[in-house]
Amino acid sequence: MGIELRNRDFITTQDFSKNELDLMLDVSYDLKKKFALGEPTRYLRDKTLFMIFYDESTRTRNSIEAGMTQLGGHAHFLAPAHMQLAHGEAAKDTAIVLSRFGHGIAIRHCLHGEGNKYLNAIAKHSKTPLLNLQDDVYHPFQVLADTMTIQEKFERNLRGLKVVISWAYAESHLKPLSVPQSQVLMFPRYGMDVTLAYPEGFDLMPDIMNQAKQNAEETGTKLEVSHDMADAFKDADVIIAKNWGGFYVGETEEAIRKEQAKHKDWICDRKKMEMAKKHAIYMHALPADRNREVTDEVIDGKWSVIYDEAENRLHTAKSVMALTMGGRP
Ligand code: CP
């Protein structure tokens, strides 16, 4: 049987085989080329996607919304405060009604302990694909764009590359675990050796780490944990330094912030970047806490590929939507 992505939910890359992920990336490259040429790509003509955002977004909302327009369809932006969700309408009723009106439902819901459960409750009852625009566990659109960006910079053969996924200090908000968790799961499947660096206590979810270790074992790659940021950077090809909340170091936001404040030295700066290989790149999903997570010198410097990474959100979003909401009739 061939690859069939039509009508599939996109909640985590773990639900997809390597061949299926490769197809998503191949289609992303094709859509990127066609976008550059101004060629029409109306694979979702007259189709409707409902986007529900419990949390703020710049890249995700606009890559999905612009992407749907470019694919010939339309995306509705829905804020829970202006839906009957605000009065407690059940996930089942929301899912069934929206899936009768359109061709896909996409949700961002990052509240720790709730987001992923809510997405799965909607997916269970929706007759159309459920697309995860980031929850408390996974951010599959981000990691697909990250993988595409690394492939572009290293000519698609990623085996043996050392990627450092490092915690960094931030103050803007408690950033979800979903970006580093999706990266630690996906990168070993593409042959990369991963070093996960964070101050003691700022662990990722144990179940995710177990799955990531299994992925690394199956692909013969290394997955290491370090509690020394500078040491972790040694000989790296790719540095991804960004904050995550530290949901195991405190019960309340105040307690977590107090713990975070002990680690202001976890900043990605020139000195640390110079520990990495000469050709090393710096990545960040954005939004970045400039001069807390990373210095301006690094994020605006020769290492940084952040805008290519952000642009690839558009091409990968279009690929996943076209494959799951369109495809063979
Ligand atoms: N990287 C990312 O998801 O960005 P937004 O929060 O702006 O959507």
py3Dmol code that shows the C-alpha trace and the ligand (Angstrom):
import py3Dmol

protein = """\
ATOM      1  CA  MET A   1       0.000   0.000   0.000  1.00  0.00           C
ATOM      2  CA  GLY A   2       1.242   3.504  -0.856  1.00  0.00           C
ATOM      3  CA  ILE A   3       1.553   6.429   1.516  1.00  0.00           C
ATOM      4  CA  GLU A   4      -1.883   7.745   2.517  1.00  0.00           C
ATOM      5  CA  LEU A   5      -1.925  10.971   4.516  1.00  0.00           C
ATOM      6  CA  ARG A   6      -5.385  12.125   3.501  1.00  0.00           C
ATOM      7  CA  ASN A   7      -7.677  12.671   6.500  1.00  0.00           C
ATOM      8  CA  ARG A   8      -4.889  11.917   9.024  1.00  0.00           C
ATOM      9  CA  ASP A   9      -4.551  13.955  12.237  1.00  0.00           C
ATOM     10  CA  PHE A  10      -1.226  15.772  12.676  1.00  0.00           C
ATOM     11  CA  ILE A  11      -0.707  15.841  16.443  1.00  0.00           C
ATOM     12  CA  THR A  12       2.841  14.496  16.750  1.00  0.00           C
ATOM     13  CA  THR A  13       5.462  13.367  14.253  1.00  0.00           C
ATOM     14  CA  GLN A  14       5.604  10.144  16.275  1.00  0.00           C
ATOM     15  CA  ASP A  15       2.354   9.093  14.559  1.00  0.00           C
ATOM     16  CA  PHE A  16       4.077   9.087  11.158  1.00  0.00           C
ATOM     17  CA  SER A  17       6.617   6.766   9.571  1.00  0.00           C
ATOM     18  CA  LYS A  18       9.927   8.143   8.306  1.00  0.00           C
ATOM     19  CA  ASN A  19       8.670   7.675   4.718  1.00  0.00           C
ATOM     20  CA  GLU A  20       5.570   9.724   5.510  1.00  0.00           C
ATOM     21  CA  LEU A  21       7.661  12.502   7.071  1.00  0.00           C
ATOM     22  CA  ASP A  22       9.984  12.416   4.054  1.00  0.00           C
ATOM     23  CA  LEU A  23       6.966  12.956   1.806  1.00  0.00           C
ATOM     24  CA  MET A  24       5.889  15.975   3.898  1.00  0.00           C
ATOM     25  CA  LEU A  25       9.382  17.420   3.480  1.00  0.00           C
ATOM     26  CA  ASP A  26       9.526  16.649  -0.258  1.00  0.00           C
ATOM     27  CA  VAL A  27       6.201  18.417  -0.795  1.00  0.00           C
ATOM     28  CA  SER A  28       7.464  21.366   1.316  1.00  0.00           C
ATOM     29  CA  TYR A  29      10.468  21.775  -1.012  1.00  0.00           C
ATOM     30  CA  ASP A  30       8.177  21.632  -4.046  1.00  0.00           C
ATOM     31  CA  LEU A  31       5.801  24.217  -2.581  1.00  0.00           C
ATOM     32  CA  LYS A  32       8.743  26.466  -1.669  1.00  0.00           C
ATOM     33  CA  LYS A  33       9.989  26.328  -5.260  1.00  0.00           C
ATOM     34  CA  LYS A  34       6.522  27.050  -6.656  1.00  0.00           C
ATOM     35  CA  PHE A  35       6.070  29.948  -4.215  1.00  0.00           C
ATOM     36  CA  ALA A  36       9.359  31.444  -5.444  1.00  0.00           C
ATOM     37  CA  LEU A  37       8.213  31.067  -9.058  1.00  0.00           C
ATOM     38  CA  GLY A  38       4.748  32.480  -8.350  1.00  0.00           C
ATOM     39  CA  GLU A  39       3.140  29.261  -9.599  1.00  0.00           C
ATOM     40  CA  PRO A  40      -0.400  28.601  -8.341  1.00  0.00           C
ATOM     41  CA  THR A  41      -0.785  25.680  -5.923  1.00  0.00           C
ATOM     42  CA  ARG A  42      -4.553  25.515  -5.424  1.00  0.00           C
ATOM     43  CA  TYR A  43      -4.631  22.017  -3.963  1.00  0.00           C
ATOM     44  CA  LEU A  44      -7.300  22.936  -1.389  1.00  0.00           C
ATOM     45  CA  ARG A  45      -9.609  24.997  -3.568  1.00  0.00           C
ATOM     46  CA  ASP A  46     -12.822  26.013  -1.735  1.00  0.00           C
ATOM     47  CA  LYS A  47     -11.794  24.133   1.422  1.00  0.00           C
ATOM     48  CA  THR A  48     -12.191  25.557   4.924  1.00  0.00           C
ATOM     49  CA  LEU A  49      -9.948  25.171   7.959  1.00  0.00           C
ATOM     50  CA  PHE A  50     -11.092  26.268  11.426  1.00  0.00           C
ATOM     51  CA  MET A  51      -8.221  27.555  13.601  1.00  0.00           C
ATOM     52  CA  ILE A  52      -8.836  27.815  17.352  1.00  0.00           C
ATOM     53  CA  PHE A  53      -6.137  29.726  19.240  1.00  0.00           C
ATOM     54  CA  TYR A  54      -6.134  29.508  23.032  1.00  0.00           C
ATOM     55  CA  ASP A  55      -2.701  31.200  22.996  1.00  0.00           C
ATOM     56  CA  GLU A  56      -0.977  34.018  21.131  1.00  0.00           C
ATOM     57  CA  SER A  57       0.828  33.399  17.847  1.00  0.00           C
ATOM     58  CA  THR A  58       2.601  35.215  15.043  1.00  0.00           C
ATOM     59  CA  ARG A  59       4.276  32.515  12.902  1.00  0.00           C
ATOM     60  CA  THR A  60       1.829  29.672  13.365  1.00  0.00           C
ATOM     61  CA  ARG A  61      -1.367  31.624  12.779  1.00  0.00           C
ATOM     62  CA  ASN A  62      -0.015  33.464   9.759  1.00  0.00           C
ATOM     63  CA  SER A  63       1.722  30.499   8.123  1.00  0.00           C
ATOM     64  CA  ILE A  64      -1.518  28.518   8.373  1.00  0.00           C
ATOM     65  CA  GLU A  65      -3.821  31.360   7.352  1.00  0.00           C
ATOM     66  CA  ALA A  66      -1.651  32.595   4.457  1.00  0.00           C
ATOM     67  CA  GLY A  67      -0.953  28.978   3.551  1.00  0.00           C
ATOM     68  CA  MET A  68      -4.656  28.142   3.233  1.00  0.00           C
ATOM     69  CA  THR A  69      -5.192  31.192   1.003  1.00  0.00           C
ATOM     70  CA  GLN A  70      -2.236  30.211  -1.182  1.00  0.00           C
ATOM     71  CA  LEU A  71      -3.650  26.672  -1.451  1.00  0.00           C
ATOM     72  CA  GLY A  72      -6.952  28.079  -2.697  1.00  0.00           C
ATOM     73  CA  GLY A  73      -8.935  27.662   0.526  1.00  0.00           C
ATOM     74  CA  HIS A  74      -9.760  29.748   3.570  1.00  0.00           C
ATOM     75  CA  ALA A  75      -8.834  29.603   7.260  1.00  0.00           C
ATOM     76  CA  HIS A  76     -11.192  30.989   9.914  1.00  0.00           C
ATOM     77  CA  PHE A  77      -9.504  32.488  12.979  1.00  0.00           C
ATOM     78  CA  LEU A  78     -11.464  31.572  16.101  1.00  0.00           C
ATOM     79  CA  ALA A  79     -10.775  32.848  19.611  1.00  0.00           C
ATOM     80  CA  PRO A  80     -12.230  30.647  22.396  1.00  0.00           C
ATOM     81  CA  ALA A  81     -13.458  33.742  24.265  1.00  0.00           C
ATOM     82  CA  HIS A  82     -15.812  34.440  21.341  1.00  0.00           C
ATOM     83  CA  MET A  83     -17.031  30.865  20.965  1.00  0.00           C
ATOM     84  CA  GLN A  84     -19.378  28.808  23.112  1.00  0.00           C
ATOM     85  CA  LEU A  85     -16.222  27.160  24.456  1.00  0.00           C
ATOM     86  CA  ALA A  86     -16.235  30.136  26.827  1.00  0.00           C
ATOM     87  CA  HIS A  87     -19.512  28.802  28.251  1.00  0.00           C
ATOM     88  CA  GLY A  88     -18.050  25.295  28.554  1.00  0.00           C
ATOM     89  CA  GLU A  89     -19.361  23.701  25.336  1.00  0.00           C
ATOM     90  CA  ALA A  90     -18.126  20.114  25.145  1.00  0.00           C
ATOM     91  CA  ALA A  91     -15.190  19.194  22.896  1.00  0.00           C
ATOM     92  CA  LYS A  92     -17.387  16.524  21.269  1.00  0.00           C
ATOM     93  CA  ASP A  93     -20.064  19.025  20.171  1.00  0.00           C
ATOM     94  CA  THR A  94     -17.506  21.567  18.934  1.00  0.00           C
ATOM     95  CA  ALA A  95     -15.663  18.874  16.965  1.00  0.00           C
ATOM     96  CA  ILE A  96     -18.736  17.374  15.297  1.00  0.00           C
ATOM     97  CA  VAL A  97     -20.250  20.724  14.313  1.00  0.00           C
ATOM     98  CA  LEU A  98     -17.044  22.275  12.925  1.00  0.00           C
ATOM     99  CA  SER A  99     -16.160  19.112  11.039  1.00  0.00           C
ATOM    100  CA  ARG A 100     -19.614  19.183   9.376  1.00  0.00           C
ATOM    101  CA  PHE A 101     -18.942  22.773   8.229  1.00  0.00           C
ATOM    102  CA  GLY A 102     -15.451  22.372   6.808  1.00  0.00           C
ATOM    103  CA  HIS A 103     -12.440  20.235   5.987  1.00  0.00           C
ATOM    104  CA  GLY A 104     -10.086  20.578   8.956  1.00  0.00           C
ATOM    105  CA  ILE A 105      -9.743  21.810  12.531  1.00  0.00           C
ATOM    106  CA  ALA A 106      -6.473  23.262  13.842  1.00  0.00           C
ATOM    107  CA  ILE A 107      -5.847  24.141  17.479  1.00  0.00           C
ATOM    108  CA  ARG A 108      -3.188  25.817  19.620  1.00  0.00           C
ATOM    109  CA  HIS A 109      -3.660  25.017  23.309  1.00  0.00           C
ATOM    110  CA  CYS A 110      -0.466  25.122  25.370  1.00  0.00           C
ATOM    111  CA  LEU A 111      -1.832  25.014  28.922  1.00  0.00           C
ATOM    112  CA  HIS A 112       0.372  22.548  30.790  1.00  0.00           C
ATOM    113  CA  GLY A 113      -1.551  19.354  31.543  1.00  0.00           C
ATOM    114  CA  GLU A 114      -4.563  20.311  29.394  1.00  0.00           C
ATOM    115  CA  GLY A 115      -3.651  21.207  25.798  1.00  0.00           C
ATOM    116  CA  ASN A 116      -2.812  17.790  24.360  1.00  0.00           C
ATOM    117  CA  LYS A 117      -5.770  16.169  26.143  1.00  0.00           C
ATOM    118  CA  TYR A 118      -8.122  18.731  24.601  1.00  0.00           C
ATOM    119  CA  LEU A 119      -6.706  18.218  21.106  1.00  0.00           C
ATOM    120  CA  ASN A 120      -7.173  14.473  21.409  1.00  0.00           C
ATOM    121  CA  ALA A 121     -10.744  14.951  22.619  1.00  0.00           C
ATOM    122  CA  ILE A 122     -11.505  17.054  19.521  1.00  0.00           C
ATOM    123  CA  ALA A 123      -9.680  14.597  17.227  1.00  0.00           C
ATOM    124  CA  LYS A 124     -11.726  11.695  18.591  1.00  0.00           C
ATOM    125  CA  HIS A 125     -14.975  13.267  17.373  1.00  0.00           C
ATOM    126  CA  SER A 126     -13.885  15.238  14.325  1.00  0.00           C
ATOM    127  CA  LYS A 127     -14.569  13.680  10.922  1.00  0.00           C
ATOM    128  CA  THR A 128     -11.872  15.946   9.445  1.00  0.00           C
ATOM    129  CA  PRO A 129      -8.123  16.093  10.231  1.00  0.00           C
ATOM    130  CA  LEU A 130      -7.063  17.702  13.501  1.00  0.00           C
ATOM    131  CA  LEU A 131      -3.866  19.757  13.124  1.00  0.00           C
ATOM    132  CA  ASN A 132      -1.797  20.561  16.218  1.00  0.00           C
ATOM    133  CA  LEU A 133      -0.710  24.200  16.139  1.00  0.00           C
ATOM    134  CA  GLN A 134       1.232  23.587  19.393  1.00  0.00           C
ATOM    135  CA  ASP A 135       0.073  22.047  22.610  1.00  0.00           C
ATOM    136  CA  ASP A 136       1.751  21.425  25.954  1.00  0.00           C
ATOM    137  CA  VAL A 137       3.549  18.312  24.641  1.00  0.00           C
ATOM    138  CA  TYR A 138       4.204  18.712  20.909  1.00  0.00           C
ATOM    139  CA  HIS A 139       4.780  21.360  18.219  1.00  0.00           C
ATOM    140  CA  PRO A 140       4.914  19.205  15.066  1.00  0.00           C
ATOM    141  CA  PHE A 141       4.744  22.069  12.531  1.00  0.00           C
ATOM    142  CA  GLN A 142       7.759  23.712  14.162  1.00  0.00           C
ATOM    143  CA  VAL A 143       9.930  20.610  14.140  1.00  0.00           C
ATOM    144  CA  LEU A 144       9.092  19.867  10.507  1.00  0.00           C
ATOM    145  CA  ALA A 145      10.269  23.382   9.559  1.00  0.00           C
ATOM    146  CA  ASP A 146      13.367  22.953  11.771  1.00  0.00           C
ATOM    147  CA  THR A 147      14.265  19.680  10.058  1.00  0.00           C
ATOM    148  CA  MET A 148      13.795  21.243   6.616  1.00  0.00           C
ATOM    149  CA  THR A 149      16.044  24.162   7.616  1.00  0.00           C
ATOM    150  CA  ILE A 150      18.813  21.874   8.879  1.00  0.00           C
ATOM    151  CA  GLN A 151      18.565  19.804   5.687  1.00  0.00           C
ATOM    152  CA  GLU A 152      18.899  22.959   3.589  1.00  0.00           C
ATOM    153  CA  LYS A 153      21.971  24.104   5.505  1.00  0.00           C
ATOM    154  CA  PHE A 154      23.669  20.667   5.554  1.00  0.00           C
ATOM    155  CA  GLU A 155      22.626  19.299   2.156  1.00  0.00           C
ATOM    156  CA  ARG A 156      20.045  16.819   3.423  1.00  0.00           C
ATOM    157  CA  ASN A 157      22.521  14.267   4.843  1.00  0.00           C
ATOM    158  CA  LEU A 158      22.126  14.816   8.555  1.00  0.00           C
ATOM    159  CA  ARG A 159      23.731  11.625   9.895  1.00  0.00           C
ATOM    160  CA  GLY A 160      26.389  12.403  12.485  1.00  0.00           C
ATOM    161  CA  LEU A 161      25.515  16.082  12.902  1.00  0.00           C
ATOM    162  CA  LYS A 162      25.719  17.196  16.521  1.00  0.00           C
ATOM    163  CA  VAL A 163      22.645  19.215  17.496  1.00  0.00           C
ATOM    164  CA  VAL A 164      22.503  20.936  20.877  1.00  0.00           C
ATOM    165  CA  ILE A 165      19.035  21.679  22.226  1.00  0.00           C
ATOM    166  CA  SER A 166      19.753  23.952  25.151  1.00  0.00           C
ATOM    167  CA  TRP A 167      17.617  25.632  27.783  1.00  0.00           C
ATOM    168  CA  ALA A 168      18.175  29.397  27.995  1.00  0.00           C
ATOM    169  CA  TYR A 169      16.992  32.040  30.432  1.00  0.00           C
ATOM    170  CA  ALA A 170      13.879  34.113  29.574  1.00  0.00           C
ATOM    171  CA  GLU A 171      11.427  36.427  31.295  1.00  0.00           C
ATOM    172  CA  SER A 172       8.657  37.070  28.734  1.00  0.00           C
ATOM    173  CA  HIS A 173       6.509  34.043  29.628  1.00  0.00           C
ATOM    174  CA  LEU A 174       6.796  30.405  30.666  1.00  0.00           C
ATOM    175  CA  LYS A 175       7.493  28.817  27.303  1.00  0.00           C
ATOM    176  CA  PRO A 176       5.998  25.347  26.713  1.00  0.00           C
ATOM    177  CA  LEU A 177       8.052  22.145  26.619  1.00  0.00           C
ATOM    178  CA  SER A 178       6.636  21.280  23.217  1.00  0.00           C
ATOM    179  CA  VAL A 179       9.411  22.679  20.987  1.00  0.00           C
ATOM    180  CA  PRO A 180      12.390  20.885  22.606  1.00  0.00           C
ATOM    181  CA  GLN A 181      10.256  17.761  23.104  1.00  0.00           C
ATOM    182  CA  SER A 182       9.334  17.603  19.416  1.00  0.00           C
ATOM    183  CA  GLN A 183      12.979  18.181  18.448  1.00  0.00           C
ATOM    184  CA  VAL A 184      14.371  15.526  20.777  1.00  0.00           C
ATOM    185  CA  LEU A 185      11.890  13.043  19.272  1.00  0.00           C
ATOM    186  CA  MET A 186      12.357  13.927  15.593  1.00  0.00           C
ATOM    187  CA  PHE A 187      16.077  14.675  15.148  1.00  0.00           C
ATOM    188  CA  PRO A 188      17.345  11.152  15.986  1.00  0.00           C
ATOM    189  CA  ARG A 189      14.992   9.788  13.306  1.00  0.00           C
ATOM    190  CA  TYR A 190      16.930  11.923  10.804  1.00  0.00           C
ATOM    191  CA  GLY A 191      20.301  10.585  11.957  1.00  0.00           C
ATOM    192  CA  MET A 192      21.314  13.525  14.156  1.00  0.00           C
ATOM    193  CA  ASP A 193      23.146  13.135  17.476  1.00  0.00           C
ATOM    194  CA  VAL A 194      21.376  15.213  20.104  1.00  0.00           C
ATOM    195  CA  THR A 195      22.775  16.800  23.253  1.00  0.00           C
ATOM    196  CA  LEU A 196      20.035  18.134  25.496  1.00  0.00           C
ATOM    197  CA  ALA A 197      21.413  20.751  27.913  1.00  0.00           C
ATOM    198  CA  TYR A 198      19.552  22.304  30.833  1.00  0.00           C
ATOM    199  CA  PRO A 199      20.035  23.325  34.464  1.00  0.00           C
ATOM    200  CA  GLU A 200      19.272  20.471  36.844  1.00  0.00           C
ATOM    201  CA  GLY A 201      15.536  20.158  37.431  1.00  0.00           C
ATOM    202  CA  PHE A 202      14.411  21.620  34.082  1.00  0.00           C
ATOM    203  CA  ASP A 203      13.627  18.167  32.713  1.00  0.00           C
ATOM    204  CA  LEU A 204      11.435  17.329  29.760  1.00  0.00           C
ATOM    205  CA  MET A 205       8.514  14.921  30.292  1.00  0.00           C
ATOM    206  CA  PRO A 206       9.845  11.444  31.253  1.00  0.00           C
ATOM    207  CA  ASP A 207       7.614   9.670  28.719  1.00  0.00           C
ATOM    208  CA  ILE A 208       8.938  11.897  25.917  1.00  0.00           C
ATOM    209  CA  MET A 209      12.537  11.205  26.944  1.00  0.00           C
ATOM    210  CA  ASN A 210      11.841   7.460  26.903  1.00  0.00           C
ATOM    211  CA  GLN A 211      10.395   7.693  23.379  1.00  0.00           C
ATOM    212  CA  ALA A 212      13.348   9.840  22.258  1.00  0.00           C
ATOM    213  CA  LYS A 213      15.833   7.284  23.658  1.00  0.00           C
ATOM    214  CA  GLN A 214      14.011   4.554  21.766  1.00  0.00           C
ATOM    215  CA  ASN A 215      14.162   6.600  18.535  1.00  0.00           C
ATOM    216  CA  ALA A 216      17.911   7.123  19.072  1.00  0.00           C
ATOM    217  CA  GLU A 217      18.484   3.405  19.736  1.00  0.00           C
ATOM    218  CA  GLU A 218      16.550   2.421  16.626  1.00  0.00           C
ATOM    219  CA  THR A 219      18.565   4.791  14.427  1.00  0.00           C
ATOM    220  CA  GLY A 220      21.961   4.242  16.083  1.00  0.00           C
ATOM    221  CA  THR A 221      22.303   7.888  17.089  1.00  0.00           C
ATOM    222  CA  LYS A 222      23.490   9.483  20.345  1.00  0.00           C
ATOM    223  CA  LEU A 223      21.160  11.178  22.811  1.00  0.00           C
ATOM    224  CA  GLU A 224      23.039  12.787  25.694  1.00  0.00           C
ATOM    225  CA  VAL A 225      22.028  15.045  28.581  1.00  0.00           C
ATOM    226  CA  SER A 226      24.304  17.781  29.938  1.00  0.00           C
ATOM    227  CA  HIS A 227      23.891  20.307  32.724  1.00  0.00           C
ATOM    228  CA  ASP A 228      26.731  22.531  31.462  1.00  0.00           C
ATOM    229  CA  MET A 229      25.703  24.852  28.607  1.00  0.00           C
ATOM    230  CA  ALA A 230      29.200  25.832  27.410  1.00  0.00           C
ATOM    231  CA  ASP A 231      30.505  22.271  27.571  1.00  0.00           C
ATOM    232  CA  ALA A 232      27.503  20.998  25.607  1.00  0.00           C
ATOM    233  CA  PHE A 233      28.263  23.455  22.772  1.00  0.00           C
ATOM    234  CA  LYS A 234      31.694  21.875  22.074  1.00  0.00           C
ATOM    235  CA  ASP A 235      32.014  20.753  18.451  1.00  0.00           C
ATOM    236  CA  ALA A 236      28.302  21.237  17.712  1.00  0.00           C
ATOM    237  CA  ASP A 237      26.997  21.743  14.177  1.00  0.00           C
ATOM    238  CA  VAL A 238      23.608  23.131  15.206  1.00  0.00           C
ATOM    239  CA  ILE A 239      22.775  25.154  18.316  1.00  0.00           C
ATOM    240  CA  ILE A 240      19.155  25.612  19.347  1.00  0.00           C
ATOM    241  CA  ALA A 241      19.153  27.630  22.574  1.00  0.00           C
ATOM    242  CA  LYS A 242      15.771  28.683  23.898  1.00  0.00           C
ATOM    243  CA  ASN A 243      13.791  28.732  27.074  1.00  0.00           C
ATOM    244  CA  TRP A 244      11.270  26.219  28.372  1.00  0.00           C
ATOM    245  CA  GLY A 245       9.247  26.636  31.480  1.00  0.00           C
ATOM    246  CA  GLY A 246      10.670  24.137  33.926  1.00  0.00           C
ATOM    247  CA  PHE A 247       7.374  22.611  34.927  1.00  0.00           C
ATOM    248  CA  TYR A 248       9.029  20.258  37.424  1.00  0.00           C
ATOM    249  CA  VAL A 249      10.915  22.862  39.475  1.00  0.00           C
ATOM    250  CA  GLY A 250       7.837  24.535  40.987  1.00  0.00           C
ATOM    251  CA  GLU A 251       4.062  24.301  41.245  1.00  0.00           C
ATOM    252  CA  THR A 252       3.217  27.940  40.565  1.00  0.00           C
ATOM    253  CA  GLU A 253       4.381  30.400  37.929  1.00  0.00           C
ATOM    254  CA  GLU A 254       6.005  32.480  40.660  1.00  0.00           C
ATOM    255  CA  ALA A 255       7.958  29.477  41.988  1.00  0.00           C
ATOM    256  CA  ILE A 256       9.100  28.466  38.485  1.00  0.00           C
ATOM    257  CA  ARG A 257      10.205  32.025  37.669  1.00  0.00           C
ATOM    258  CA  LYS A 258      12.182  32.133  40.925  1.00  0.00           C
ATOM    259  CA  GLU A 259      14.039  28.970  39.914  1.00  0.00           C
ATOM    260  CA  GLN A 260      14.607  30.284  36.379  1.00  0.00           C
ATOM    261  CA  ALA A 261      16.146  33.487  37.752  1.00  0.00           C
ATOM    262  CA  LYS A 262      18.984  31.418  39.254  1.00  0.00           C
ATOM    263  CA  HIS A 263      20.201  30.613  35.740  1.00  0.00           C
ATOM    264  CA  LYS A 264      20.615  33.988  34.001  1.00  0.00           C
ATOM    265  CA  ASP A 265      24.039  32.822  32.845  1.00  0.00           C
ATOM    266  CA  TRP A 266      22.317  30.330  30.509  1.00  0.00           C
ATOM    267  CA  ILE A 267      22.506  32.776  27.593  1.00  0.00           C
ATOM    268  CA  CYS A 268      23.730  31.917  24.102  1.00  0.00           C
ATOM    269  CA  ASP A 269      26.560  34.385  23.441  1.00  0.00           C
ATOM    270  CA  ARG A 270      29.595  34.684  21.155  1.00  0.00           C
ATOM    271  CA  LYS A 271      31.900  32.933  23.614  1.00  0.00           C
ATOM    272  CA  LYS A 272      29.701  29.861  23.770  1.00  0.00           C
ATOM    273  CA  MET A 273      29.037  29.857  19.991  1.00  0.00           C
ATOM    274  CA  GLU A 274      32.803  29.792  19.475  1.00  0.00           C
ATOM    275  CA  MET A 275      32.899  26.466  21.317  1.00  0.00           C
ATOM    276  CA  ALA A 276      30.853  24.996  18.448  1.00  0.00           C
ATOM    277  CA  LYS A 277      32.236  24.121  15.020  1.00  0.00           C
ATOM    278  CA  LYS A 278      33.226  27.003  12.734  1.00  0.00           C
ATOM    279  CA  HIS A 279      30.280  26.379  10.406  1.00  0.00           C
ATOM    280  CA  ALA A 280      27.740  25.994  13.266  1.00  0.00           C
ATOM    281  CA  ILE A 281      24.289  27.499  12.840  1.00  0.00           C
ATOM    282  CA  TYR A 282      22.044  29.070  15.472  1.00  0.00           C
ATOM    283  CA  MET A 283      18.305  28.340  15.433  1.00  0.00           C
ATOM    284  CA  HIS A 284      15.338  29.570  17.469  1.00  0.00           C
ATOM    285  CA  ALA A 285      11.624  28.915  16.850  1.00  0.00           C
ATOM    286  CA  LEU A 286      10.861  32.542  17.848  1.00  0.00           C
ATOM    287  CA  PRO A 287       9.670  34.643  19.560  1.00  0.00           C
ATOM    288  CA  ALA A 288      13.069  35.102  21.245  1.00  0.00           C
ATOM    289  CA  ASP A 289      13.849  36.920  24.473  1.00  0.00           C
ATOM    290  CA  ARG A 290      16.713  38.943  23.016  1.00  0.00           C
ATOM    291  CA  ASN A 291      19.678  39.455  25.340  1.00  0.00           C
ATOM    292  CA  ARG A 292      18.247  36.955  27.801  1.00  0.00           C
ATOM    293  CA  GLU A 293      18.045  33.695  25.813  1.00  0.00           C
ATOM    294  CA  VAL A 294      20.506  34.885  23.173  1.00  0.00           C
ATOM    295  CA  THR A 295      22.588  38.004  22.581  1.00  0.00           C
ATOM    296  CA  ASP A 296      21.781  40.288  19.641  1.00  0.00           C
ATOM    297  CA  GLU A 297      25.302  39.561  18.413  1.00  0.00           C
ATOM    298  CA  VAL A 298      24.436  35.877  17.959  1.00  0.00           C
ATOM    299  CA  ILE A 299      20.810  36.081  16.802  1.00  0.00           C
ATOM    300  CA  ASP A 300      21.718  38.791  14.258  1.00  0.00           C
ATOM    301  CA  GLY A 301      25.151  37.333  13.528  1.00  0.00           C
ATOM    302  CA  LYS A 302      26.753  34.995  11.002  1.00  0.00           C
ATOM    303  CA  TRP A 303      25.486  31.868  12.784  1.00  0.00           C
ATOM    304  CA  SER A 304      21.795  32.749  12.727  1.00  0.00           C
ATOM    305  CA  VAL A 305      19.296  31.093  10.358  1.00  0.00           C
ATOM    306  CA  ILE A 306      16.200  32.153  12.292  1.00  0.00           C
ATOM    307  CA  TYR A 307      14.408  33.844   9.394  1.00  0.00           C
ATOM    308  CA  ASP A 308      14.944  30.924   7.011  1.00  0.00           C
ATOM    309  CA  GLU A 309      13.614  28.684   9.789  1.00  0.00           C
ATOM    310  CA  ALA A 310      10.563  30.948  10.239  1.00  0.00           C
ATOM    311  CA  GLU A 311       9.919  31.083   6.476  1.00  0.00           C
ATOM    312  CA  ASN A 312       9.958  27.307   6.311  1.00  0.00           C
ATOM    313  CA  ARG A 313       6.957  27.322   8.658  1.00  0.00           C
ATOM    314  CA  LEU A 314       4.920  28.512   5.654  1.00  0.00           C
ATOM    315  CA  HIS A 315       6.105  25.827   3.232  1.00  0.00           C
ATOM    316  CA  THR A 316       5.822  22.957   5.723  1.00  0.00           C
ATOM    317  CA  ALA A 317       2.380  24.144   6.906  1.00  0.00           C
ATOM    318  CA  LYS A 318       1.132  24.157   3.303  1.00  0.00           C
ATOM    319  CA  SER A 319       2.576  20.691   2.740  1.00  0.00           C
ATOM    320  CA  VAL A 320       0.862  19.144   5.762  1.00  0.00           C
ATOM    321  CA  MET A 321      -2.464  20.836   4.987  1.00  0.00           C
ATOM    322  CA  ALA A 322      -2.362  19.817   1.315  1.00  0.00           C
ATOM    323  CA  LEU A 323      -1.514  16.205   2.182  1.00  0.00           C
ATOM    324  CA  THR A 324      -3.975  15.742   5.042  1.00  0.00           C
ATOM    325  CA  MET A 325      -6.890  17.881   3.824  1.00  0.00           C
ATOM    326  CA  GLY A 326      -6.424  17.279   0.108  1.00  0.00           C
ATOM    327  CA  GLY A 327      -4.752  14.398  -1.626  1.00  0.00           C
ATOM    328  CA  ARG A 328      -6.347  11.693  -3.726  1.00  0.00           C
ATOM    329  CA  PRO A 329     -10.119  12.075  -4.225  1.00  0.00           C
TER     330      PRO A 329
END
"""
ligand_1 = """\
8
CP
N 7.411 29.360 16.635
C 6.101 29.645 16.812
O 5.276 28.754 16.991
O 5.809 30.968 16.756
P 4.427 31.625 17.163
O 4.256 31.404 18.653
O 4.548 33.068 16.811
O 3.319 30.940 16.411
"""
view = py3Dmol.view(width=600, height=400)
view.addModel(protein, "pdb")
view.setStyle({"model": 0}, {"cartoon": {"style": "trace"}})
view.addModel(ligand_1, "xyz")
view.setStyle({"model": 1}, {"stick": {}})
view.zoomTo()
view.show()
